[in-house]
Amino acid sequence: MLVARHVWESLRDALYRLQAAAEDVALDTSGSRTTRSDYAAAVGHLTAAVRDLQEISVEPVALHGNVTSQ
């Protein structure tokens, strides 16, 4: 499947943010003194990264058999 460059870049960036958020959550919640507030903040951070990813719409790009560049 071919997608527009800006869509691919948005997807790639959102996946990177999700990966970084997951790593941050793991670090932020690994301590023995992690509070309920810490967990709530970590989940909020992870949820925001997931929302960014959910907002990206990946649609095939082709026009009359030719790939269009956008």
PQR file of N, CA, C, O and H, with PARSE charges and radii, in Angstrom:
ATOM      1  N   MET A   1       0.848  -1.170   0.000 -0.4000 1.5000
ATOM      2  CA  MET A   1       0.000   0.000   0.000 -0.0000 2.0000
ATOM      3  C   MET A   1       0.895   1.236   0.000  0.5500 1.7000
ATOM      4  O   MET A   1       1.895   1.288   0.716 -0.5500 1.4000
ATOM      5  N   LEU A   2       0.540   2.196  -0.782 -0.4000 1.5000
ATOM      6  CA  LEU A   2       1.253   3.464  -0.846 -0.0000 2.0000
ATOM      7  C   LEU A   2       0.432   4.529  -0.129  0.5500 1.7000
ATOM      8  O   LEU A   2      -0.785   4.610  -0.291 -0.5500 1.4000
ATOM      9  H   LEU A   2      -0.272   2.153  -1.363  0.4000 1.0000
ATOM     10  N   VAL A   3       1.117   5.338   0.660 -0.4000 1.5000
ATOM     11  CA  VAL A   3       0.445   6.430   1.363 -0.0000 2.0000
ATOM     12  C   VAL A   3       1.218   7.718   1.115  0.5500 1.7000
ATOM     13  O   VAL A   3       2.395   7.706   0.754 -0.5500 1.4000
ATOM     14  H   VAL A   3       2.107   5.272   0.792  0.4000 1.0000
ATOM     15  N   ALA A   4       0.525   8.813   1.319 -0.4000 1.5000
ATOM     16  CA  ALA A   4       1.155  10.119   1.133 -0.0000 2.0000
ATOM     17  C   ALA A   4       2.292  10.293   2.143  0.5500 1.7000
ATOM     18  O   ALA A   4       2.209   9.821   3.277 -0.5500 1.4000
ATOM     19  H   ALA A   4      -0.431   8.822   1.613  0.4000 1.0000
ATOM     20  N   ARG A   5       3.332  10.965   1.720 -0.4000 1.5000
ATOM     21  CA  ARG A   5       4.509  11.165   2.565 -0.0000 2.0000
ATOM     22  C   ARG A   5       4.153  11.812   3.905  0.5500 1.7000
ATOM     23  O   ARG A   5       4.646  11.382   4.948 -0.5500 1.4000
ATOM     24  H   ARG A   5       3.399  11.349   0.799  0.4000 1.0000
ATOM     25  N   HIS A   6       3.305  12.837   3.887 -0.4000 1.5000
ATOM     26  CA  HIS A   6       2.978  13.526   5.139 -0.0000 2.0000
ATOM     27  C   HIS A   6       2.208  12.614   6.094  0.5500 1.7000
ATOM     28  O   HIS A   6       2.331  12.745   7.312 -0.5500 1.4000
ATOM     29  H   HIS A   6       2.905  13.187   3.040  0.4000 1.0000
ATOM     30  N   VAL A   7       1.417  11.693   5.548 -0.4000 1.5000
ATOM     31  CA  VAL A   7       0.695  10.731   6.394 -0.0000 2.0000
ATOM     32  C   VAL A   7       1.692   9.749   7.004  0.5500 1.7000
ATOM     33  O   VAL A   7       1.629   9.453   8.197 -0.5500 1.4000
ATOM     34  H   VAL A   7       1.316  11.586   4.558  0.4000 1.0000
ATOM     35  N   TRP A   8       2.608   9.249   6.186 -0.4000 1.5000
ATOM     36  CA  TRP A   8       3.626   8.329   6.674 -0.0000 2.0000
ATOM     37  C   TRP A   8       4.461   8.984   7.772  0.5500 1.7000
ATOM     38  O   TRP A   8       4.736   8.362   8.798 -0.5500 1.4000
ATOM     39  H   TRP A   8       2.660   9.490   5.217  0.4000 1.0000
ATOM     40  N   GLU A   9       4.862  10.229   7.559 -0.4000 1.5000
ATOM     41  CA  GLU A   9       5.670  10.927   8.555 -0.0000 2.0000
ATOM     42  C   GLU A   9       4.882  11.156   9.845  0.5500 1.7000
ATOM     43  O   GLU A   9       5.433  11.036  10.939 -0.5500 1.4000
ATOM     44  H   GLU A   9       4.639  10.734   6.725  0.4000 1.0000
ATOM     45  N   SER A  10       3.607  11.482   9.719 -0.4000 1.5000
ATOM     46  CA  SER A  10       2.761  11.647  10.906 -0.0000 2.0000
ATOM     47  C   SER A  10       2.628  10.339  11.673  0.5500 1.7000
ATOM     48  O   SER A  10       2.699  10.322  12.902 -0.5500 1.4000
ATOM     49  H   SER A  10       3.159  11.579   8.830  0.4000 1.0000
ATOM     50  N   LEU A  11       2.437   9.255  10.952 -0.4000 1.5000
ATOM     51  CA  LEU A  11       2.321   7.945  11.575 -0.0000 2.0000
ATOM     52  C   LEU A  11       3.621   7.558  12.277  0.5500 1.7000
ATOM     53  O   LEU A  11       3.615   7.103  13.420 -0.5500 1.4000
ATOM     54  H   LEU A  11       2.379   9.269   9.953  0.4000 1.0000
ATOM     55  N   ARG A  12       4.719   7.745  11.581 -0.4000 1.5000
ATOM     56  CA  ARG A  12       6.035   7.430  12.155 -0.0000 2.0000
ATOM     57  C   ARG A  12       6.291   8.234  13.424  0.5500 1.7000
ATOM     58  O   ARG A  12       6.765   7.690  14.422 -0.5500 1.4000
ATOM     59  H   ARG A  12       4.724   8.115  10.652  0.4000 1.0000
ATOM     60  N   ASP A  13       5.979   9.532  13.388 -0.4000 1.5000
ATOM     61  CA  ASP A  13       6.190  10.394  14.551 -0.0000 2.0000
ATOM     62  C   ASP A  13       5.288  10.001  15.719  0.5500 1.7000
ATOM     63  O   ASP A  13       5.722   9.993  16.871 -0.5500 1.4000
ATOM     64  H   ASP A  13       5.594   9.973  12.578  0.4000 1.0000
ATOM     65  N   ALA A  14       4.036   9.677  15.416 -0.4000 1.5000
ATOM     66  CA  ALA A  14       3.101   9.283  16.471 -0.0000 2.0000
ATOM     67  C   ALA A  14       3.520   7.954  17.104  0.5500 1.7000
ATOM     68  O   ALA A  14       3.391   7.783  18.316 -0.5500 1.4000
ATOM     69  H   ALA A  14       3.684   9.683  14.480  0.4000 1.0000
ATOM     70  N   LEU A  15       4.015   7.026  16.308 -0.4000 1.5000
ATOM     71  CA  LEU A  15       4.510   5.762  16.855 -0.0000 2.0000
ATOM     72  C   LEU A  15       5.724   5.990  17.744  0.5500 1.7000
ATOM     73  O   LEU A  15       5.864   5.340  18.780 -0.5500 1.4000
ATOM     74  H   LEU A  15       4.120   7.165  15.324  0.4000 1.0000
ATOM     75  N   TYR A  16       6.598   6.903  17.349 -0.4000 1.5000
ATOM     76  CA  TYR A  16       7.758   7.232  18.171 -0.0000 2.0000
ATOM     77  C   TYR A  16       7.312   7.845  19.506  0.5500 1.7000
ATOM     78  O   TYR A  16       7.845   7.500  20.561 -0.5500 1.4000
ATOM     79  H   TYR A  16       6.484   7.430  16.508  0.4000 1.0000
ATOM     80  N   ARG A  17       6.330   8.757  19.451 -0.4000 1.5000
ATOM     81  CA  ARG A  17       5.827   9.363  20.694 -0.0000 2.0000
ATOM     82  C   ARG A  17       5.190   8.316  21.600  0.5500 1.7000
ATOM     83  O   ARG A  17       5.333   8.381  22.821 -0.5500 1.4000
ATOM     84  H   ARG A  17       5.897   9.036  18.594  0.4000 1.0000
ATOM     85  N   LEU A  18       4.491   7.355  21.010 -0.4000 1.5000
ATOM     86  CA  LEU A  18       3.887   6.280  21.796 -0.0000 2.0000
ATOM     87  C   LEU A  18       4.970   5.423  22.447  0.5500 1.7000
ATOM     88  O   LEU A  18       4.860   5.067  23.620 -0.5500 1.4000
ATOM     89  H   LEU A  18       4.374   7.303  20.019  0.4000 1.0000
ATOM     90  N   GLN A  19       5.993   5.099  21.703 -0.4000 1.5000
ATOM     91  CA  GLN A  19       7.094   4.312  22.251 -0.0000 2.0000
ATOM     92  C   GLN A  19       7.766   5.070  23.404  0.5500 1.7000
ATOM     93  O   GLN A  19       8.035   4.489  24.456 -0.5500 1.4000
ATOM     94  H   GLN A  19       6.082   5.388  20.750  0.4000 1.0000
ATOM     95  N   ALA A  20       8.032   6.348  23.207 -0.4000 1.5000
ATOM     96  CA  ALA A  20       8.660   7.152  24.252 -0.0000 2.0000
ATOM     97  C   ALA A  20       7.762   7.259  25.481  0.5500 1.7000
ATOM     98  O   ALA A  20       8.246   7.198  26.612 -0.5500 1.4000
ATOM     99  H   ALA A  20       7.814   6.819  22.352  0.4000 1.0000
ATOM    100  N   ALA A  21       6.459   7.416  25.266 -0.4000 1.5000
ATOM    101  CA  ALA A  21       5.515   7.499  26.386 -0.0000 2.0000
ATOM    102  C   ALA A  21       5.502   6.197  27.171  0.5500 1.7000
ATOM    103  O   ALA A  21       5.471   6.214  28.401 -0.5500 1.4000
ATOM    104  H   ALA A  21       6.066   7.466  24.347  0.4000 1.0000
ATOM    105  N   ALA A  22       5.525   5.071  26.469 -0.4000 1.5000
ATOM    106  CA  ALA A  22       5.538   3.774  27.145 -0.0000 2.0000
ATOM    107  C   ALA A  22       6.807   3.610  27.982  0.5500 1.7000
ATOM    108  O   ALA A  22       6.755   3.098  29.100 -0.5500 1.4000
ATOM    109  H   ALA A  22       5.550   5.058  25.469  0.4000 1.0000
ATOM    110  N   GLU A  23       7.933   4.042  27.443 -0.4000 1.5000
ATOM    111  CA  GLU A  23       9.184   3.977  28.198 -0.0000 2.0000
ATOM    112  C   GLU A  23       9.137   4.898  29.412  0.5500 1.7000
ATOM    113  O   GLU A  23       9.597   4.531  30.494 -0.5500 1.4000
ATOM    114  H   GLU A  23       7.975   4.458  26.535  0.4000 1.0000
ATOM    115  N   ASP A  24       8.581   6.093  29.230 -0.4000 1.5000
ATOM    116  CA  ASP A  24       8.446   7.032  30.350 -0.0000 2.0000
ATOM    117  C   ASP A  24       7.565   6.457  31.453  0.5500 1.7000
ATOM    118  O   ASP A  24       7.883   6.574  32.636 -0.5500 1.4000
ATOM    119  H   ASP A  24       8.207   6.391  28.352  0.4000 1.0000
ATOM    120  N   VAL A  25       6.462   5.837  31.060 -0.4000 1.5000
ATOM    121  CA  VAL A  25       5.542   5.243  32.035 -0.0000 2.0000
ATOM    122  C   VAL A  25       6.262   4.134  32.808  0.5500 1.7000
ATOM    123  O   VAL A  25       6.140   4.049  34.030 -0.5500 1.4000
ATOM    124  H   VAL A  25       6.203   5.741  30.099  0.4000 1.0000
ATOM    125  N   ALA A  26       6.998   3.301  32.110 -0.4000 1.5000
ATOM    126  CA  ALA A  26       7.727   2.223  32.773 -0.0000 2.0000
ATOM    127  C   ALA A  26       8.711   2.778  33.795  0.5500 1.7000
ATOM    128  O   ALA A  26       8.821   2.260  34.906 -0.5500 1.4000
ATOM    129  H   ALA A  26       7.098   3.370  31.117  0.4000 1.0000
ATOM    130  N   LEU A  27       9.423   3.831  33.416 -0.4000 1.5000
ATOM    131  CA  LEU A  27      10.383   4.436  34.346 -0.0000 2.0000
ATOM    132  C   LEU A  27       9.686   5.138  35.513  0.5500 1.7000
ATOM    133  O   LEU A  27      10.099   5.017  36.666 -0.5500 1.4000
ATOM    134  H   LEU A  27       9.334   4.252  32.514  0.4000 1.0000
ATOM    135  N   ASP A  28       8.625   5.869  35.189 -0.4000 1.5000
ATOM    136  CA  ASP A  28       7.926   6.657  36.213 -0.0000 2.0000
ATOM    137  C   ASP A  28       7.206   5.792  37.239  0.5500 1.7000
ATOM    138  O   ASP A  28       6.964   6.242  38.359 -0.5500 1.4000
ATOM    139  H   ASP A  28       8.290   5.967  34.252  0.4000 1.0000
ATOM    140  N   THR A  29       6.864   4.577  36.886 -0.4000 1.5000
ATOM    141  CA  THR A  29       6.099   3.726  37.795 -0.0000 2.0000
ATOM    142  C   THR A  29       6.920   2.572  38.362  0.5500 1.7000
ATOM    143  O   THR A  29       6.370   1.682  39.010 -0.5500 1.4000
ATOM    144  H   THR A  29       7.061   4.211  35.976  0.4000 1.0000
ATOM    145  N   SER A  30       8.219   2.578  38.126 -0.4000 1.5000
ATOM    146  CA  SER A  30       9.053   1.466  38.578 -0.0000 2.0000
ATOM    147  C   SER A  30       9.586   1.654  40.002  0.5500 1.7000
ATOM    148  O   SER A  30      10.126   0.715  40.585 -0.5500 1.4000
ATOM    149  H   SER A  30       8.666   3.301  37.599  0.4000 1.0000
ATOM    150  N   GLY A  31       9.443   2.831  40.553 -0.4000 1.5000
ATOM    151  CA  GLY A  31       9.973   3.092  41.889 -0.0000 2.0000
ATOM    152  C   GLY A  31       9.118   2.490  42.992  0.5500 1.7000
ATOM    153  O   GLY A  31       7.930   2.227  42.810 -0.5500 1.4000
ATOM    154  H   GLY A  31       9.004   3.594  40.079  0.4000 1.0000
ATOM    155  N   SER A  32       9.745   2.280  44.128 -0.4000 1.5000
ATOM    156  CA  SER A  32       9.015   1.700  45.260 -0.0000 2.0000
ATOM    157  C   SER A  32       8.099   2.721  45.935  0.5500 1.7000
ATOM    158  O   SER A  32       7.218   2.349  46.709 -0.5500 1.4000
ATOM    159  H   SER A  32      10.710   2.494  44.275  0.4000 1.0000
ATOM    160  N   ARG A  33       8.303   3.979  45.648 -0.4000 1.5000
ATOM    161  CA  ARG A  33       7.484   5.027  46.263 -0.0000 2.0000
ATOM    162  C   ARG A  33       6.521   5.676  45.263  0.5500 1.7000
ATOM    163  O   ARG A  33       6.161   6.845  45.405 -0.5500 1.4000
ATOM    164  H   ARG A  33       9.019   4.281  45.019  0.4000 1.0000
ATOM    165  N   THR A  34       6.121   4.930  44.282 -0.4000 1.5000
ATOM    166  CA  THR A  34       5.199   5.439  43.268 -0.0000 2.0000
ATOM    167  C   THR A  34       3.826   5.646  43.904  0.5500 1.7000
ATOM    168  O   THR A  34       3.281   4.751  44.551 -0.5500 1.4000
ATOM    169  H   THR A  34       6.413   3.981  44.166  0.4000 1.0000
ATOM    170  N   THR A  35       3.290   6.828  43.708 -0.4000 1.5000
ATOM    171  CA  THR A  35       1.998   7.163  44.301 -0.0000 2.0000
ATOM    172  C   THR A  35       0.872   6.975  43.290  0.5500 1.7000
ATOM    173  O   THR A  35       1.096   6.777  42.096 -0.5500 1.4000
ATOM    174  H   THR A  35       3.733   7.554  43.182  0.4000 1.0000
ATOM    175  N   ARG A  36      -0.331   7.046  43.814 -0.4000 1.5000
ATOM    176  CA  ARG A  36      -1.506   6.962  42.941 -0.0000 2.0000
ATOM    177  C   ARG A  36      -1.490   8.110  41.927  0.5500 1.7000
ATOM    178  O   ARG A  36      -1.871   7.926  40.772 -0.5500 1.4000
ATOM    179  H   ARG A  36      -0.512   7.207  44.784  0.4000 1.0000
ATOM    180  N   SER A  37      -1.061   9.254  42.350 -0.4000 1.5000
ATOM    181  CA  SER A  37      -0.956  10.421  41.468 -0.0000 2.0000
ATOM    182  C   SER A  37       0.056  10.162  40.348  0.5500 1.7000
ATOM    183  O   SER A  37      -0.165  10.559  39.204 -0.5500 1.4000
ATOM    184  H   SER A  37      -0.751   9.403  43.289  0.4000 1.0000
ATOM    185  N   ASP A  38       1.166   9.495  40.680 -0.4000 1.5000
ATOM    186  CA  ASP A  38       2.165   9.150  39.666 -0.0000 2.0000
ATOM    187  C   ASP A  38       1.570   8.234  38.601  0.5500 1.7000
ATOM    188  O   ASP A  38       1.801   8.413  37.405 -0.5500 1.4000
ATOM    189  H   ASP A  38       1.346   9.173  41.609  0.4000 1.0000
ATOM    190  N   TYR A  39       0.791   7.239  39.066 -0.4000 1.5000
ATOM    191  CA  TYR A  39       0.145   6.323  38.120 -0.0000 2.0000
ATOM    192  C   TYR A  39      -0.863   7.060  37.246  0.5500 1.7000
ATOM    193  O   TYR A  39      -0.947   6.812  36.043 -0.5500 1.4000
ATOM    194  H   TYR A  39       0.604   7.093  40.037  0.4000 1.0000
ATOM    195  N   ALA A  40      -1.625   7.963  37.849 -0.4000 1.5000
ATOM    196  CA  ALA A  40      -2.620   8.719  37.083 -0.0000 2.0000
ATOM    197  C   ALA A  40      -1.929   9.586  36.025  0.5500 1.7000
ATOM    198  O   ALA A  40      -2.395   9.664  34.888 -0.5500 1.4000
ATOM    199  H   ALA A  40      -1.557   8.164  38.826  0.4000 1.0000
ATOM    200  N   ALA A  41      -0.834  10.229  36.390 -0.4000 1.5000
ATOM    201  CA  ALA A  41      -0.095  11.062  35.437 -0.0000 2.0000
ATOM    202  C   ALA A  41       0.484  10.204  34.316  0.5500 1.7000
ATOM    203  O   ALA A  41       0.462  10.602  33.151 -0.5500 1.4000
ATOM    204  H   ALA A  41      -0.456  10.166  37.313  0.4000 1.0000
ATOM    205  N   ALA A  42       1.001   9.027  34.666 -0.4000 1.5000
ATOM    206  CA  ALA A  42       1.584   8.127  33.664 -0.0000 2.0000
ATOM    207  C   ALA A  42       0.525   7.654  32.669  0.5500 1.7000
ATOM    208  O   ALA A  42       0.765   7.624  31.462 -0.5500 1.4000
ATOM    209  H   ALA A  42       1.019   8.704  35.613  0.4000 1.0000
ATOM    210  N   VAL A  43      -0.636   7.289  33.182 -0.4000 1.5000
ATOM    211  CA  VAL A  43      -1.724   6.841  32.295 -0.0000 2.0000
ATOM    212  C   VAL A  43      -2.182   7.991  31.394  0.5500 1.7000
ATOM    213  O   VAL A  43      -2.469   7.782  30.215 -0.5500 1.4000
ATOM    214  H   VAL A  43      -0.831   7.313  34.162  0.4000 1.0000
ATOM    215  N   GLY A  44      -2.250   9.190  31.944 -0.4000 1.5000
ATOM    216  CA  GLY A  44      -2.623  10.358  31.139 -0.0000 2.0000
ATOM    217  C   GLY A  44      -1.627  10.605  30.013  0.5500 1.7000
ATOM    218  O   GLY A  44      -2.017  10.914  28.887 -0.5500 1.4000
ATOM    219  H   GLY A  44      -2.017   9.360  32.901  0.4000 1.0000
ATOM    220  N   HIS A  45      -0.348  10.469  30.318 -0.4000 1.5000
ATOM    221  CA  HIS A  45       0.708  10.660  29.321 -0.0000 2.0000
ATOM    222  C   HIS A  45       0.585   9.607  28.209  0.5500 1.7000
ATOM    223  O   HIS A  45       0.682   9.928  27.024 -0.5500 1.4000
ATOM    224  H   HIS A  45      -0.031  10.219  31.232  0.4000 1.0000
ATOM    225  N   LEU A  46       0.375   8.374  28.602 -0.4000 1.5000
ATOM    226  CA  LEU A  46       0.236   7.288  27.632 -0.0000 2.0000
ATOM    227  C   LEU A  46      -1.031   7.450  26.798  0.5500 1.7000
ATOM    228  O   LEU A  46      -1.016   7.213  25.590 -0.5500 1.4000
ATOM    229  H   LEU A  46       0.296   8.113  29.564  0.4000 1.0000
ATOM    230  N   THR A  47      -2.109   7.846  27.431 -0.4000 1.5000
ATOM    231  CA  THR A  47      -3.381   8.049  26.728 -0.0000 2.0000
ATOM    232  C   THR A  47      -3.261   9.149  25.679  0.5500 1.7000
ATOM    233  O   THR A  47      -3.806   9.021  24.582 -0.5500 1.4000
ATOM    234  H   THR A  47      -2.121   8.038  28.412  0.4000 1.0000
ATOM    235  N   ALA A  48      -2.559  10.220  26.001 -0.4000 1.5000
ATOM    236  CA  ALA A  48      -2.371  11.310  25.044 -0.0000 2.0000
ATOM    237  C   ALA A  48      -1.606  10.819  23.812  0.5500 1.7000
ATOM    238  O   ALA A  48      -1.930  11.201  22.687 -0.5500 1.4000
ATOM    239  H   ALA A  48      -2.116  10.324  26.892  0.4000 1.0000
ATOM    240  N   ALA A  49      -0.602   9.982  24.021 -0.4000 1.5000
ATOM    241  CA  ALA A  49       0.173   9.454  22.897 -0.0000 2.0000
ATOM    242  C   ALA A  49      -0.688   8.528  22.028  0.5500 1.7000
ATOM    243  O   ALA A  49      -0.566   8.529  20.804 -0.5500 1.4000
ATOM    244  H   ALA A  49      -0.339   9.672  24.934  0.4000 1.0000
ATOM    245  N   VAL A  50      -1.550   7.747  22.664 -0.4000 1.5000
ATOM    246  CA  VAL A  50      -2.446   6.863  21.907 -0.0000 2.0000
ATOM    247  C   VAL A  50      -3.437   7.689  21.099  0.5500 1.7000
ATOM    248  O   VAL A  50      -3.723   7.356  19.949 -0.5500 1.4000
ATOM    249  H   VAL A  50      -1.649   7.747  23.659  0.4000 1.0000
ATOM    250  N   ARG A  51      -3.961   8.754  21.679 -0.4000 1.5000
ATOM    251  CA  ARG A  51      -4.911   9.613  20.950 -0.0000 2.0000
ATOM    252  C   ARG A  51      -4.273  10.215  19.713  0.5500 1.7000
ATOM    253  O   ARG A  51      -4.903  10.291  18.659 -0.5500 1.4000
ATOM    254  H   ARG A  51      -3.729   9.025  22.613  0.4000 1.0000
ATOM    255  N   ASP A  52      -3.007  10.648  19.839 -0.4000 1.5000
ATOM    256  CA  ASP A  52      -2.296  11.189  18.674 -0.0000 2.0000
ATOM    257  C   ASP A  52      -2.267  10.160  17.546  0.5500 1.7000
ATOM    258  O   ASP A  52      -2.472  10.499  16.380 -0.5500 1.4000
ATOM    259  H   ASP A  52      -2.494  10.586  20.695  0.4000 1.0000
ATOM    260  N   LEU A  53      -2.016   8.921  17.897 -0.4000 1.5000
ATOM    261  CA  LEU A  53      -1.951   7.855  16.911 -0.0000 2.0000
ATOM    262  C   LEU A  53      -3.328   7.564  16.315  0.5500 1.7000
ATOM    263  O   LEU A  53      -3.447   7.314  15.116 -0.5500 1.4000
ATOM    264  H   LEU A  53      -1.849   8.645  18.843  0.4000 1.0000
ATOM    265  N   GLN A  54      -4.350   7.597  17.138 -0.4000 1.5000
ATOM    266  CA  GLN A  54      -5.704   7.317  16.667 -0.0000 2.0000
ATOM    267  C   GLN A  54      -6.211   8.361  15.675  0.5500 1.7000
ATOM    268  O   GLN A  54      -7.074   8.062  14.850 -0.5500 1.4000
ATOM    269  H   GLN A  54      -4.253   7.800  18.113  0.4000 1.0000
ATOM    270  N   GLU A  55      -5.692   9.560  15.749 -0.4000 1.5000
ATOM    271  CA  GLU A  55      -6.169  10.643  14.885 -0.0000 2.0000
ATOM    272  C   GLU A  55      -5.611  10.578  13.468  0.5500 1.7000
ATOM    273  O   GLU A  55      -6.044  11.332  12.598 -0.5500 1.4000
ATOM    274  H   GLU A  55      -4.991   9.802  16.420  0.4000 1.0000
ATOM    275  N   ILE A  56      -4.665   9.695  13.231 -0.4000 1.5000
ATOM    276  CA  ILE A  56      -4.053   9.598  11.903 -0.0000 2.0000
ATOM    277  C   ILE A  56      -4.862   8.632  11.044  0.5500 1.7000
ATOM    278  O   ILE A  56      -5.130   7.497  11.436 -0.5500 1.4000
ATOM    279  H   ILE A  56      -4.312   9.082  13.938  0.4000 1.0000
ATOM    280  N   SER A  57      -5.237   9.105   9.885 -0.4000 1.5000
ATOM    281  CA  SER A  57      -5.995   8.287   8.945 -0.0000 2.0000
ATOM    282  C   SER A  57      -5.077   7.876   7.797  0.5500 1.7000
ATOM    283  O   SER A  57      -4.577   8.718   7.052 -0.5500 1.4000
ATOM    284  H   SER A  57      -5.019  10.028   9.566  0.4000 1.0000
ATOM    285  N   VAL A  58      -4.865   6.578   7.670 -0.4000 1.5000
ATOM    286  CA  VAL A  58      -3.989   6.076   6.617 -0.0000 2.0000
ATOM    287  C   VAL A  58      -4.861   5.556   5.477  0.5500 1.7000
ATOM    288  O   VAL A  58      -5.580   4.568   5.621 -0.5500 1.4000
ATOM    289  H   VAL A  58      -5.271   5.893   8.276  0.4000 1.0000
ATOM    290  N   GLU A  59      -4.779   6.240   4.356 -0.4000 1.5000
ATOM    291  CA  GLU A  59      -5.556   5.875   3.169 -0.0000 2.0000
ATOM    292  C   GLU A  59      -4.593   5.648   2.010  0.5500 1.7000
ATOM    293  O   GLU A  59      -3.612   6.379   1.876 -0.5500 1.4000
ATOM    294  H   GLU A  59      -4.195   7.043   4.239  0.4000 1.0000
ATOM    295  N   PRO A  60      -4.853   4.660   1.179 -0.5600 1.5000
ATOM    296  CA  PRO A  60      -4.004   4.435   0.007  0.2800 2.0000
ATOM    297  C   PRO A  60      -4.033   5.642  -0.929  0.5500 1.7000
ATOM    298  O   PRO A  60      -5.040   6.342  -1.042 -0.5500 1.4000
ATOM    299  N   VAL A  61      -2.904   5.863  -1.592 -0.4000 1.5000
ATOM    300  CA  VAL A  61      -2.814   6.981  -2.523 -0.0000 2.0000
ATOM    301  C   VAL A  61      -2.461   6.436  -3.901  0.5500 1.7000
ATOM    302  O   VAL A  61      -1.376   5.887  -4.096 -0.5500 1.4000
ATOM    303  H   VAL A  61      -2.087   5.294  -1.499  0.4000 1.0000
ATOM    304  N   ALA A  62      -3.367   6.586  -4.845 -0.4000 1.5000
ATOM    305  CA  ALA A  62      -3.100   6.226  -6.239 -0.0000 2.0000
ATOM    306  C   ALA A  62      -4.133   6.937  -7.104  0.5500 1.7000
ATOM    307  O   ALA A  62      -5.272   7.138  -6.681 -0.5500 1.4000
ATOM    308  H   ALA A  62      -4.248   7.032  -4.686  0.4000 1.0000
ATOM    309  N   LEU A  63      -3.746   7.307  -8.287 -0.4000 1.5000
ATOM    310  CA  LEU A  63      -4.642   8.009  -9.195 -0.0000 2.0000
ATOM    311  C   LEU A  63      -4.407   7.472 -10.599  0.5500 1.7000
ATOM    312  O   LEU A  63      -3.325   7.642 -11.162 -0.5500 1.4000
ATOM    313  H   LEU A  63      -2.821   7.143  -8.630  0.4000 1.0000
ATOM    314  N   HIS A  64      -5.416   6.828 -11.159 -0.4000 1.5000
ATOM    315  CA  HIS A  64      -5.318   6.279 -12.520 -0.0000 2.0000
ATOM    316  C   HIS A  64      -4.085   5.414 -12.696  0.5500 1.7000
ATOM    317  O   HIS A  64      -3.420   5.472 -13.730 -0.5500 1.4000
ATOM    318  H   HIS A  64      -6.294   6.691 -10.701  0.4000 1.0000
ATOM    319  N   GLY A  65      -3.778   4.606 -11.678 -0.4000 1.5000
ATOM    320  CA  GLY A  65      -2.647   3.708 -11.768 -0.0000 2.0000
ATOM    321  C   GLY A  65      -1.323   4.353 -11.454  0.5500 1.7000
ATOM    322  O   GLY A  65      -0.301   3.667 -11.410 -0.5500 1.4000
ATOM    323  H   GLY A  65      -4.318   4.559 -10.838  0.4000 1.0000
ATOM    324  N   ASN A  66      -1.309   5.665 -11.230 -0.4000 1.5000
ATOM    325  CA  ASN A  66      -0.055   6.361 -10.888 -0.0000 2.0000
ATOM    326  C   ASN A  66      -0.088   6.786  -9.439  0.5500 1.7000
ATOM    327  O   ASN A  66      -1.130   7.189  -8.922 -0.5500 1.4000
ATOM    328  H   ASN A  66      -2.138   6.222 -11.266  0.4000 1.0000
ATOM    329  N   VAL A  67       1.030   6.697  -8.798 -0.4000 1.5000
ATOM    330  CA  VAL A  67       1.145   7.157  -7.419 -0.0000 2.0000
ATOM    331  C   VAL A  67       1.211   8.661  -7.428  0.5500 1.7000
ATOM    332  O   VAL A  67       1.968   9.249  -8.200 -0.5500 1.4000
ATOM    333  H   VAL A  67       1.877   6.369  -9.217  0.4000 1.0000
ATOM    334  N   THR A  68       0.423   9.294  -6.573 -0.4000 1.5000
ATOM    335  CA  THR A  68       0.472  10.742  -6.467 -0.0000 2.0000
ATOM    336  C   THR A  68       1.350  11.124  -5.293  0.5500 1.7000
ATOM    337  O   THR A  68       1.319  10.448  -4.265 -0.5500 1.4000
ATOM    338  H   THR A  68      -0.192   8.816  -5.946  0.4000 1.0000
ATOM    339  N   SER A  69       2.119  12.168  -5.412 -0.4000 1.5000
ATOM    340  CA  SER A  69       2.940  12.636  -4.290 -0.0000 2.0000
ATOM    341  C   SER A  69       2.241  13.835  -3.673  0.5500 1.7000
ATOM    342  O   SER A  69       1.784  14.750  -4.358 -0.5500 1.4000
ATOM    343  H   SER A  69       2.144  12.717  -6.247  0.4000 1.0000
ATOM    344  N   GLN A  70       2.180  13.790  -2.351 -0.4000 1.5000
ATOM    345  CA  GLN A  70       1.532  14.889  -1.628 -0.0000 2.0000
ATOM    346  C   GLN A  70       2.439  15.416  -0.569  0.5500 1.7000
ATOM    347  O   GLN A  70       2.073  16.346   0.150 -0.5500 1.4000
ATOM    348  H   GLN A  70       2.551  13.047  -1.794  0.4000 1.0000
TER
END
